[in-house]
Amino acid sequence: MGVRVKYIVVFLLSIVWGYGSTLHLSIAANPARLNPLIATDSASGEISGFIFNALVKYDPSGQKIIGDLAHSYTLISPTVIEFHLRQGVKWHDGKPFSAEDVVFTYNLIRSPKVTSPYASDFRVVKSVVAVDPYTVRVTYTKPYFKALEIWMMGIVPRHILAREKEMMGSRFNTHPIGTGAYKLTKLEFSKAIELTANPTYFEHSPKIDKIIFHVIADPMTRFLMLKNGEIDIDGLDPMQAQRQLDKNFHQRFKQLELPSHSYTYLGFNLRLKKFQDPRVREALSLAIDRQELVDILFLNHGRVCTGPFLPGSKGFNAAIKAPTPNQTKARQLLAQAGYTAAHPLEFEIATSNSNAIRPYAAEILQRQLLKVGVKVTLKVMEWQAFLNTVVMPKKFETVLLGWGLSLTPDPYMIWHSDADVPGGFNMIGYHSKTTDHLIETMENSTDPSVIATLQRQIFAQIVGDNPYLFLVIPNDINVYNKAIKGVQPSINGIWEGYINWEKK
């Protein structure tokens, strides 16, 4: 009887604490909207990725586009693609997925009901037609270099949203219904978000039953929970990885370091007169020692960023080097722009504490810029407040942020003048006729070599204009519980093939 009671207790504890087949993760902020069409914050994007599917995705090599909700696709001509959908796919509420959902998603993202930065991806789509319940034909107005990649966006259900009048404030954004491997079963803001394995997922039901995201704003609390084994997978900053983990931790966790598909930048609000003078932007660039940021903040787990496309991508311009710090020239340029010791340049750097390193980066930038007479104040905020009151309404002087980039980055979304719209990613107000022309020319091409050449020209033009100060490309330092079996990271990241993971 005693043994039986023991097993019952263990079973009950597994239910209460989520041991065994539950994956415990952490996020720094509440998700804003769990809707792939309008998920612009990292928490929403991360969670939505488990709930929704796209038509296509990258294979593990990152070199080939393969089917997701579409089992295959056919390039009918340079301007026409047909997607052949999987049959038998169900939404989380049991309703069948069909071509009508794809058509509806396209029409929704292009409608005035939705303010989405992703809408610009579909600007050259002429029509999306359901040929039959499992075939979608997409016609473009012209050849487009990202004709397939734009369909890596999540598809939403027509039967739920067709009658929705207010998409931005819809109940769907906190009660999403997708086709993904996991379904949302609990959403407690500032506490926990629970996902449960979808037993009818079209590949197969995930082997891990639940994923629980713990919402923890404080980086130190997240780190302590990780060390205590309360979090199964997390990212580390370099100081934590090198100096704050003991032998016991490494006996329980594996460490995996991969180059990140991201960079950190200081963006200027170019609507402000002080930053419209190119001499000011160049002076600030010359005053900053980027390598010092890498050395102090990342302990060599990163590299200096030289521009908007990542090293290793076809558009990376290796001929462009990071500027050598030059305080003398920086002071001269500031003086030419009318700033002196008696009348110094002053501005605020705004950032969020959701990223543990950025507040410290802001302090280093503040100190470096003071050496050339620039007075900087800092504003560090919780992510959601920062997003809603500073970034989205564009009420900032400068922002210290980062971008995550796909393997085929679209410069239009960030750098084209037309992306300077409400909800758009050109939030700094960058306008350049030369850059616009290069982007438009590139987008009309389907020749990979021509696209790469134009991307390198775009890279050089943007760096020369200094709308951002490109700072650092950090490495992703991940650790995961050794109890998790089947982790096979790829260029797409640590989550490759997660439905086959087991936790033992």
C-alpha positions as CSV (number, residue, x, y, z in Angstrom):
1,M,0.0,0.0,0.0
2,G,2.9,2.3,0.9
3,V,4.4,1.9,-2.6
4,R,1.0,2.6,-4.2
5,V,0.6,5.8,-2.2
6,K,4.0,6.9,-3.3
7,Y,3.2,6.5,-7.0
8,I,-0.1,8.3,-6.5
9,V,1.7,11.3,-4.9
10,V,4.3,11.4,-7.7
11,F,1.5,11.3,-10.3
12,L,-0.4,14.2,-8.6
13,L,2.8,16.2,-8.3
14,S,3.4,15.7,-12.0
15,I,0.0,17.2,-12.7
16,V,0.5,20.1,-10.3
17,W,4.0,21.1,-11.4
18,G,3.9,19.9,-15.0
19,Y,6.8,17.5,-14.7
20,G,7.6,14.8,-17.2
21,S,5.9,15.8,-20.5
22,T,5.7,19.6,-19.8
23,L,8.2,22.0,-21.3
24,H,8.8,25.1,-19.1
25,L,9.9,28.3,-20.9
26,S,10.1,31.9,-20.0
27,I,9.2,35.1,-21.8
28,A,10.0,38.7,-20.6
29,A,6.6,40.3,-21.4
30,N,3.0,39.5,-22.0
31,P,2.1,38.8,-25.7
32,A,0.3,41.7,-27.2
33,R,-1.8,39.8,-29.8
34,L,-1.6,36.1,-30.6
35,N,-2.5,36.6,-34.2
36,P,0.2,36.0,-36.8
37,L,-1.1,38.9,-39.0
38,I,-0.5,41.5,-36.3
39,A,2.0,39.9,-34.0
40,T,4.8,42.4,-34.0
41,D,6.3,41.9,-30.6
42,S,8.7,39.0,-29.9
43,A,6.5,37.3,-27.2
44,S,3.5,37.2,-29.5
45,G,5.6,36.0,-32.5
46,E,7.2,33.2,-30.4
47,I,4.0,31.8,-29.0
48,S,2.0,32.2,-32.3
49,G,4.6,30.1,-34.0
50,F,3.4,27.0,-32.0
51,I,-0.3,27.8,-32.7
52,F,-0.3,28.6,-36.5
53,N,1.1,27.2,-39.7
54,A,2.1,28.9,-42.9
55,L,1.8,27.6,-46.4
56,V,5.6,27.0,-46.7
57,K,8.7,27.1,-44.6
58,Y,12.5,26.6,-44.8
59,D,14.0,23.2,-44.7
60,P,16.6,22.4,-42.0
61,S,19.4,23.6,-44.3
62,G,17.8,27.0,-44.8
63,Q,18.5,26.8,-48.5
64,K,15.2,25.3,-49.7
65,I,11.6,26.2,-49.3
66,I,9.3,23.3,-48.5
67,G,5.6,22.8,-47.8
68,D,3.9,23.3,-44.5
69,L,0.1,23.7,-44.9
70,A,0.8,23.2,-48.6
71,H,2.3,19.9,-49.3
72,S,3.9,21.3,-52.5
73,Y,3.8,24.2,-55.0
74,T,4.1,24.7,-58.7
75,L,5.7,27.7,-60.4
76,I,3.4,28.1,-63.3
77,S,5.2,31.1,-64.7
78,P,7.4,34.0,-63.3
79,T,4.2,35.6,-62.0
80,V,2.0,32.7,-61.1
81,I,2.3,30.1,-58.3
82,E,-0.1,27.3,-57.4
83,F,-0.1,25.9,-53.8
84,H,-1.3,22.4,-53.4
85,L,-2.8,22.1,-49.9
86,R,-2.7,19.2,-47.5
87,Q,-6.0,17.4,-47.2
88,G,-7.5,16.5,-43.8
89,V,-5.9,19.4,-41.9
90,K,-8.2,20.6,-39.0
91,W,-8.3,23.9,-37.1
92,H,-8.1,23.5,-33.3
93,D,-11.9,23.6,-33.1
94,G,-12.2,20.7,-35.4
95,K,-13.3,22.6,-38.5
96,P,-11.6,21.7,-41.8
97,F,-8.9,23.9,-43.3
98,S,-9.2,24.7,-47.0
99,A,-8.2,27.1,-49.7
100,E,-10.9,29.5,-48.6
101,D,-8.9,30.2,-45.4
102,V,-5.8,31.2,-47.5
103,V,-7.8,33.5,-49.7
104,F,-9.5,35.0,-46.6
105,T,-6.1,35.6,-44.9
106,Y,-4.8,37.4,-47.9
107,N,-7.9,39.6,-48.1
108,L,-7.8,40.3,-44.4
109,I,-4.2,41.4,-44.3
110,R,-4.8,43.8,-47.2
111,S,-8.0,45.2,-45.7
112,P,-8.4,48.4,-43.6
113,K,-9.5,46.3,-40.7
114,V,-5.9,45.3,-40.0
115,T,-2.8,47.5,-39.4
116,S,0.0,45.1,-40.1
117,P,3.6,45.7,-41.2
118,Y,3.4,42.4,-43.1
119,A,0.8,43.9,-45.6
120,S,3.7,45.4,-47.6
121,D,4.9,41.9,-48.4
122,F,1.8,41.4,-50.5
123,R,1.9,44.7,-52.4
124,V,2.7,43.0,-55.7
125,V,0.1,40.3,-55.4
126,K,-2.6,40.8,-58.1
127,S,-5.0,38.0,-57.0
128,V,-5.3,35.0,-54.7
129,V,-7.9,32.5,-56.0
130,A,-9.2,29.2,-54.6
131,V,-9.1,26.9,-57.7
132,D,-10.7,24.1,-55.7
133,P,-10.8,23.3,-51.9
134,Y,-7.1,22.3,-51.9
135,T,-5.5,24.5,-54.6
136,V,-4.6,28.2,-54.3
137,R,-3.4,30.1,-57.3
138,V,-1.5,33.3,-56.6
139,T,-0.9,35.8,-59.4
140,Y,1.7,38.6,-59.1
141,T,1.7,41.9,-60.9
142,K,5.3,41.3,-61.8
143,P,8.2,38.9,-61.0
144,Y,8.9,39.2,-57.3
145,F,12.1,38.0,-55.5
146,K,10.1,36.9,-52.4
147,A,7.1,35.4,-54.1
148,L,7.4,32.2,-52.0
149,E,8.8,33.7,-48.8
150,I,5.8,35.9,-48.1
151,W,3.7,32.8,-47.6
152,M,5.7,31.9,-44.5
153,M,3.2,34.0,-42.6
154,G,0.6,32.2,-40.5
155,I,-2.9,31.5,-42.0
156,V,-6.0,32.4,-39.9
157,P,-9.5,30.8,-39.9
158,R,-12.2,32.2,-42.1
159,H,-15.0,30.6,-40.2
160,I,-14.1,32.5,-37.0
161,L,-13.0,35.8,-38.4
162,A,-15.2,36.5,-41.4
163,R,-17.8,38.4,-39.4
164,E,-15.2,40.2,-37.1
165,K,-15.7,43.9,-37.4
166,E,-12.7,45.0,-35.2
167,M,-9.7,42.9,-35.8
168,M,-7.2,44.9,-33.8
169,G,-9.2,44.4,-30.6
170,S,-10.7,41.1,-31.5
171,R,-11.2,38.4,-28.8
172,F,-9.4,36.1,-31.3
173,N,-6.1,37.9,-30.4
174,T,-6.2,36.4,-26.9
175,H,-8.2,33.2,-27.8
176,P,-6.5,32.1,-31.1
177,I,-7.5,29.1,-33.1
178,G,-4.8,27.8,-35.4
179,T,-3.8,24.6,-37.2
180,G,-0.5,24.3,-35.3
181,A,1.1,21.6,-33.3
182,Y,-0.1,23.2,-30.0
183,K,-3.3,24.9,-29.0
184,L,-3.7,27.7,-26.4
185,T,-5.4,26.3,-23.3
186,K,-4.6,29.0,-20.7
187,L,-3.7,32.7,-20.8
188,E,-2.9,34.4,-17.5
189,F,-1.3,37.7,-18.2
190,S,1.8,38.4,-16.1
191,K,1.7,34.7,-14.9
192,A,1.7,31.8,-17.3
193,I,0.6,30.9,-20.8
194,E,-0.2,27.2,-21.4
195,L,-0.1,25.4,-24.7
196,T,-1.4,21.8,-25.1
197,A,-0.3,19.3,-27.8
198,N,-2.7,19.2,-30.7
199,P,-3.7,15.5,-31.0
200,T,-4.9,15.9,-34.6
201,Y,-1.8,17.8,-35.9
202,F,-1.3,16.8,-39.5
203,E,2.3,15.6,-39.1
204,H,1.7,13.9,-35.7
205,S,0.8,15.0,-32.2
206,P,3.9,16.4,-30.5
207,K,5.6,14.0,-28.1
208,I,5.7,16.7,-25.3
209,D,2.2,17.2,-23.9
210,K,2.4,20.8,-22.8
211,I,4.4,24.0,-23.1
212,I,4.1,26.5,-20.3
213,F,5.5,30.0,-20.8
214,H,6.2,31.8,-17.5
215,V,5.9,35.6,-17.9
216,I,8.9,37.0,-15.9
217,A,9.9,40.6,-16.6
218,D,12.9,40.5,-14.3
219,P,16.0,39.0,-16.0
220,M,17.6,37.9,-12.7
221,T,14.4,36.1,-11.7
222,R,14.4,34.2,-15.0
223,F,18.0,33.3,-14.6
224,L,17.5,32.0,-11.0
225,M,14.5,29.9,-12.2
226,L,16.7,28.4,-14.9
227,K,19.5,27.6,-12.5
228,N,16.9,26.0,-10.2
229,G,15.7,23.8,-13.1
230,E,12.3,25.5,-13.2
231,I,12.9,26.5,-16.8
232,D,13.9,23.9,-19.4
233,I,15.2,26.1,-22.2
234,D,16.5,29.6,-22.2
235,G,19.0,32.0,-23.6
236,L,22.0,33.3,-21.6
237,D,23.8,36.5,-21.8
238,P,27.6,36.1,-22.0
239,M,28.3,37.0,-18.4
240,Q,25.9,34.3,-17.2
241,A,27.4,31.8,-19.6
242,Q,31.0,32.4,-18.6
243,R,30.9,33.3,-14.9
244,Q,27.6,32.5,-13.2
245,L,27.1,28.8,-13.8
246,D,28.6,26.0,-11.8
247,K,29.5,22.4,-12.5
248,N,26.2,21.2,-11.2
249,F,24.3,23.3,-13.8
250,H,26.3,21.9,-16.6
251,Q,25.7,18.4,-15.5
252,R,21.9,19.1,-15.9
253,F,22.0,21.3,-19.0
254,K,23.6,21.4,-22.4
255,Q,24.9,24.6,-23.9
256,L,24.5,25.4,-27.6
257,E,25.9,28.6,-29.2
258,L,24.7,29.7,-32.6
259,P,25.2,32.9,-34.6
260,S,22.1,35.0,-34.1
261,H,20.0,36.2,-37.1
262,S,19.8,39.6,-35.4
263,Y,21.6,42.8,-34.7
264,T,21.4,45.6,-32.2
265,Y,21.1,49.2,-33.4
266,L,20.6,52.8,-32.2
267,G,17.9,54.3,-34.4
268,F,17.4,58.1,-34.9
269,N,14.0,59.7,-35.2
270,L,14.7,61.4,-38.5
271,R,11.6,63.6,-38.2
272,L,13.6,65.6,-35.7
273,K,15.6,68.5,-37.0
274,K,18.7,67.6,-34.9
275,F,19.1,64.2,-36.6
276,Q,18.3,65.4,-40.1
277,D,21.9,66.8,-40.3
278,P,24.1,64.0,-41.7
279,R,27.1,65.6,-39.9
280,V,25.4,64.9,-36.6
281,R,24.7,61.3,-37.4
282,E,28.3,60.7,-38.7
283,A,29.7,62.4,-35.6
284,L,27.8,60.1,-33.3
285,S,28.9,57.1,-35.4
286,L,32.5,58.1,-35.0
287,A,32.2,58.7,-31.3
288,I,31.0,55.1,-30.6
289,D,33.5,52.3,-30.1
290,R,31.5,49.3,-31.2
291,Q,34.2,46.8,-30.4
292,E,34.1,48.0,-26.8
293,L,30.4,47.0,-26.7
294,V,31.3,43.5,-28.0
295,D,34.1,43.2,-25.4
296,I,32.3,44.5,-22.4
297,L,28.7,43.3,-23.0
298,F,29.3,40.1,-25.0
299,L,32.7,38.9,-23.7
300,N,33.6,38.0,-27.3
301,H,30.3,36.1,-27.9
302,G,29.4,38.4,-30.8
303,R,30.9,40.7,-33.4
304,V,30.6,44.3,-34.6
305,C,27.7,44.9,-37.0
306,T,28.5,46.7,-40.2
307,G,25.1,47.0,-41.9
308,P,21.6,45.8,-42.3
309,F,22.2,42.3,-43.7
310,L,23.9,39.6,-41.8
311,P,27.3,38.0,-42.5
312,G,26.9,34.9,-44.6
313,S,23.9,36.2,-46.5
314,K,24.1,36.9,-50.2
315,G,23.4,40.6,-49.7
316,F,26.1,41.1,-47.1
317,N,28.7,43.7,-48.3
318,A,32.1,42.7,-47.0
319,A,33.7,45.8,-48.5
320,I,31.9,48.0,-45.9
321,K,33.8,48.2,-42.6
322,A,32.7,49.5,-39.3
323,P,34.0,53.1,-38.8
324,T,37.1,53.5,-36.7
325,P,36.3,55.6,-33.6
326,N,37.6,59.1,-34.0
327,Q,36.7,61.5,-31.2
328,T,38.6,64.4,-32.8
329,K,36.7,64.2,-36.1
330,A,33.4,63.7,-34.2
331,R,33.9,66.9,-32.3
332,Q,34.7,68.8,-35.5
333,L,31.6,67.5,-37.2
334,L,29.5,68.5,-34.2
335,A,31.0,72.0,-34.2
336,Q,30.2,72.3,-37.9
337,A,26.6,71.4,-37.1
338,G,26.5,74.2,-34.4
339,Y,27.1,72.2,-31.3
340,T,29.7,73.3,-28.8
341,A,30.6,72.9,-25.1
342,A,28.3,75.9,-24.4
343,H,25.6,74.5,-26.6
344,P,25.9,70.7,-26.6
345,L,23.9,68.2,-28.5
346,E,21.4,66.6,-26.1
347,F,19.0,63.7,-26.7
348,E,17.4,60.7,-25.0
349,I,18.1,57.0,-25.7
350,A,14.9,54.9,-25.0
351,T,15.1,51.1,-24.6
352,S,13.4,48.2,-22.8
353,N,14.5,46.1,-19.9
354,S,13.0,43.0,-21.5
355,N,16.5,42.4,-23.0
356,A,18.9,42.1,-20.1
357,I,21.9,43.6,-22.0
358,R,20.4,46.7,-23.7
359,P,20.1,48.9,-20.6
360,Y,23.8,48.3,-20.0
361,A,24.5,49.0,-23.7
362,A,22.7,52.3,-23.3
363,E,24.9,53.2,-20.3
364,I,28.0,52.5,-22.3
365,L,26.8,54.6,-25.3
366,Q,26.0,57.4,-22.8
367,R,29.6,57.3,-21.5
368,Q,31.2,57.1,-24.9
369,L,29.2,60.0,-26.3
370,L,29.9,62.2,-23.3
371,K,33.6,62.0,-24.3
372,V,32.7,64.2,-27.4
373,G,30.5,66.5,-25.4
374,V,27.1,64.9,-26.2
375,K,24.8,64.7,-23.3
376,V,22.5,61.7,-23.3
377,T,19.7,60.8,-20.9
378,L,18.3,57.3,-20.7
379,K,14.7,55.9,-20.5
380,V,14.4,52.2,-19.7
381,M,10.9,50.8,-19.7
382,E,9.0,47.5,-19.5
383,W,8.5,46.1,-23.0
384,Q,4.8,46.5,-23.5
385,A,4.8,50.1,-22.2
386,F,7.8,50.8,-24.3
387,L,6.2,49.4,-27.4
388,N,2.8,51.1,-26.9
389,T,3.9,54.5,-25.7
390,V,7.3,55.0,-27.4
391,V,7.9,52.8,-30.4
392,M,4.5,52.5,-32.1
393,P,3.5,56.2,-31.7
394,K,7.1,57.2,-32.7
395,K,7.5,59.3,-29.6
396,F,11.3,59.0,-29.2
397,E,14.5,60.8,-30.0
398,T,16.5,57.6,-30.4
399,V,15.7,54.0,-29.7
400,L,18.1,51.2,-28.8
401,L,16.6,48.0,-30.3
402,G,17.3,45.0,-32.3
403,W,16.0,43.4,-35.5
404,G,15.7,39.7,-36.2
405,L,16.1,38.9,-39.9
406,S,15.0,36.0,-42.0
407,L,17.3,34.1,-44.4
408,T,15.9,36.3,-47.2
409,P,15.5,39.7,-45.6
410,D,13.2,42.2,-47.3
411,P,14.7,45.7,-47.1
412,Y,11.3,47.2,-48.2
413,M,9.7,46.6,-44.8
414,I,12.3,48.6,-42.9
415,W,14.0,50.9,-45.4
416,H,11.6,51.9,-48.1
417,S,9.9,55.3,-47.8
418,D,6.5,53.7,-48.2
419,A,7.0,51.6,-45.1
420,D,6.9,54.9,-43.0
421,V,3.2,54.4,-42.2
422,P,1.2,53.6,-39.0
423,G,2.1,50.1,-38.0
424,G,5.0,50.0,-40.4
425,F,8.6,49.0,-39.5
426,N,10.2,52.2,-40.9
427,M,9.5,53.8,-37.6
428,I,12.5,56.1,-37.7
429,G,11.2,57.9,-40.9
430,Y,14.0,57.1,-43.3
431,H,13.4,58.4,-46.8
432,S,15.9,58.0,-49.6
433,K,15.1,58.1,-53.3
434,T,18.3,56.2,-54.1
435,T,17.5,53.4,-51.6
436,D,13.9,53.2,-52.8
437,H,15.0,52.8,-56.4
438,L,17.5,50.1,-55.5
439,I,14.9,48.2,-53.5
440,E,12.3,48.4,-56.2
441,T,14.7,47.3,-58.9
442,M,15.8,44.3,-56.7
443,E,12.2,43.3,-56.0
444,N,11.4,43.1,-59.7
445,S,14.2,40.6,-60.3
446,T,14.1,36.8,-60.0
447,D,17.8,36.4,-60.9
448,P,19.7,35.5,-57.7
449,S,23.0,37.1,-58.8
450,V,21.3,40.3,-59.7
451,I,19.4,40.3,-56.4
452,A,22.6,39.8,-54.5
453,T,24.4,42.6,-56.3
454,L,21.5,45.0,-55.6
455,Q,21.3,44.0,-52.0
456,R,25.0,44.8,-51.6
457,Q,24.4,48.2,-53.1
458,I,21.4,48.8,-50.7
459,F,23.7,47.7,-47.9
460,A,26.3,50.4,-48.8
461,Q,23.7,53.1,-49.4
462,I,22.0,52.6,-46.0
463,V,25.3,52.5,-44.1
464,G,26.4,55.7,-45.8
465,D,23.2,57.5,-44.8
466,N,23.5,56.5,-41.1
467,P,19.8,56.3,-40.3
468,Y,20.8,53.7,-37.7
469,L,24.1,53.2,-36.0
470,F,24.6,49.5,-36.5
471,L,26.3,48.2,-33.4
472,V,26.6,44.5,-32.5
473,I,25.6,41.0,-33.8
474,P,25.3,38.9,-30.7
475,N,25.6,35.2,-30.6
476,D,22.6,33.2,-29.3
477,I,23.8,31.2,-26.3
478,N,21.1,28.6,-25.5
479,V,20.9,26.0,-22.8
480,Y,18.5,23.2,-22.5
481,N,17.6,20.5,-20.0
482,K,19.4,17.2,-20.7
483,A,16.1,15.5,-20.1
484,I,15.0,16.8,-23.4
485,K,15.8,14.3,-26.2
486,G,15.8,14.8,-29.9
487,V,17.2,18.4,-30.1
488,Q,18.7,18.9,-33.6
489,P,19.5,22.6,-34.1
490,S,19.9,23.9,-37.6
491,I,20.4,27.3,-39.3
492,N,16.8,27.9,-38.4
493,G,17.6,27.7,-34.7
494,I,17.2,25.4,-31.8
495,W,13.5,24.6,-32.4
496,E,14.0,22.5,-35.5
497,G,11.8,19.4,-35.4
498,Y,10.4,20.2,-31.9
499,I,7.3,18.0,-32.3
500,N,9.7,15.0,-32.2
501,W,11.3,16.1,-28.9
502,E,10.7,14.0,-25.8
503,K,11.3,14.9,-22.1
504,K,12.4,12.0,-20.0
